[in-house]
Amino acid sequence: MFDLDKYLADLILNCRSAFGERLLYMGLQGSWLRGEAHENSDIDIMVILDRFSARDMDTYRGILREIGFYERSCGFICGEDEMKRWNPLEVCLIKLLPVLHIPAWLYAWIGIIALIKVVNIISGLAVQKKLVAVHSVMNKATGVLLFLLPLTIPAVPLRDSAIVTCAAATFAAIQEGHFIRTGRE
């Protein structure tokens, strides 16, 4: 019996081990993503590395043989440059698999932003005796950046887009706190 979740977990683990930081993206495509697969459907996976070589193809084939279901494993593997030349409309139905390498500093920064937001909620309750939601331009800009962030992954290093998004979110959170404590909305 085929277990898609186990297959994907094994594939991700083995690809991370083999390619390390070079692994930029993995995506599930096809009938399994659409919920139309049957027990013997092929398994369409997209793998994007920072760069691609014939040796990478051999490594990936070895991984597929090792985890099983090699004869049903399809999709493609390519480098970042090849992906940039691909028609985006042809790869739009993709499920992002958890292969992003998120550095500890980014988790810490997100935690700080969340802490500022919690302090803002408490300040609103203390100062204005109600829950206050500030709809500032910066909060809206941060929302747009958060929406666009996953779309930039193939073209922009996560580090760069995360810095821009977190800087905007930090400014928005601090500004929100200022507005709450001074009574501006």
Secondary structure as GFF3:
##gff-version 3
##sequence-region A 1 185
A	DSSP	alpha_helix	4	19	.	.	.	ID=ss1
A	DSSP	three_ten_helix	20	22	.	.	.	ID=ss2
A	DSSP	beta_strand	23	29	.	.	.	ID=ss3
A	DSSP	alpha_helix	30	34	.	.	.	ID=ss4
A	DSSP	beta_strand	43	49	.	.	.	ID=ss5
A	DSSP	alpha_helix	54	67	.	.	.	ID=ss6
A	DSSP	three_ten_helix	70	72	.	.	.	ID=ss7
A	DSSP	beta_strand	73	79	.	.	.	ID=ss8
A	DSSP	alpha_helix	80	84	.	.	.	ID=ss9
A	DSSP	three_ten_helix	88	91	.	.	.	ID=ss10
A	DSSP	beta_strand	95	96	.	.	.	ID=ss11
A	DSSP	alpha_helix	104	128	.	.	.	ID=ss12
A	DSSP	alpha_helix	137	152	.	.	.	ID=ss13
A	DSSP	alpha_helix	158	182	.	.	.	ID=ss14
###
